[in-house]
Amino acid sequence: MDYVIDLRRNSPTYGEYVRAEISERLGNQIYVPVGFGHAFVTLEPNTEISYKVSDFYSPDCDGGIRWDCPDIGIDWQIPASEVTVSEKDKLLPNLRQFESPFEYDGEPLELVLR
């Protein structure tokens, strides 16, 4: 299950998210544009995840929001006790403490599957 969160300052949908089931069976994928956060949870054992990015990794641009942020309130569809999160991601802020580098561009938050 993929989640896309609007992180653009001044967006009318700031902090809101859409979700989509992505699977081999469905043969679909999701595009996450600049200004949106991306998170996922695997709902099947031994799941392989692959994704593309728009540029090389840059530690200066690395950031995010806590997976269990109450301001966003994602229903992960699995118990918190079964969640595996990296040590780095455990230190991420909640949405209220996040200083977004992204500005709203007038495009609404919407889900389009391909």
N, C-alpha and C positions, 0 to 999 in steps of 0.2 A: 504494500500500500504506500503510495507516494503522497506527500503533502507539500504544497507550495504556499508560502506565507508572504504576504505583502509587507515589505520592509521599507517602503518609500515614504520619506517624510512628507507630511501634508496630504497624503493620499486619503480619500474618504474611506478606503478599506484597509488602512494601516493596521497590522496585527491580525487581520482576518486571513483565513486559509481556505483553500480548496483541496480536495483529495481525489485520487483516482487509483483504481486497481490497475497495476501494470503486470502483465504476465506473458509468458511464452504462448500460453493457450489463446490469449486475446490477440497476441501479435501487435501490441501497441507500444507507444513510447510517449514521453512527455517532454516538452521543451520548457525550461525555466529561464526566463529572461533576466537580465541585470536588474537588480533592485528587489529581487524576491529570494527568500530563503527556501532551502530544499531539505526535506527530511524524509526518511522512509523507514518502514518496518517490514521485515520479512515474516510472512504468515505461514510459511512451509519450511520444514527442516531442510538443511543442505541447499539453501538457495544461493545462487550466484548472482551478483549485481555487477553491472557494468554501466558506465556513463561517460559522456564526453564533456569536455570543458572548453571554454573559449580562449584560454591562454595558459601559459605555464604557471605552476604554483609559485606564489609569492607570499612569504610569511607576513609581510607588512599588510597584506590584504586579507589575511585569515581572520575570521571572526564568526560569530553566530549567536544564537539564543539557546538557552537551556532547553533540553528536550521535554522537560516536565513543567515548563513555564505556565503558571496559573493564569497569566494575562491572556494567553492564547487558548489554552484549554483543549489541546488535541486529545481525542479519544484514540489511543494507540491500538486498541482492540486486543491487547494482551496485558496480563498483570505486570505492574511495575517491577515485581521481583524477578521477572523473566527478561528484563531489558538489559542489554549489554551496551555500555557507553564507554568511550575512551576516557582516559584520565584527563586529557586536554579538554574534552567536551563537558566534563563534569564541572569545570571551572567557568563556563560561559555564564553571562548575565541573563537575568530575566528581561523581557521586552522593555519594561520601564527603565532599566539601567542601560539599555543598548543605545549607543549613539550612531544612528544610521548615517552612512555616507551617501545614501541614495535619495534623490529628490523625485517627487511625483511628476510624471510627464504627461498627464492627462488621459492615459490609457487605463481603462478599468481593469480590475482583477476579474478574470474569467478563465474558465477551464476549457481548453480545446485539445481533444485527444487526436492523435494521428496514428 
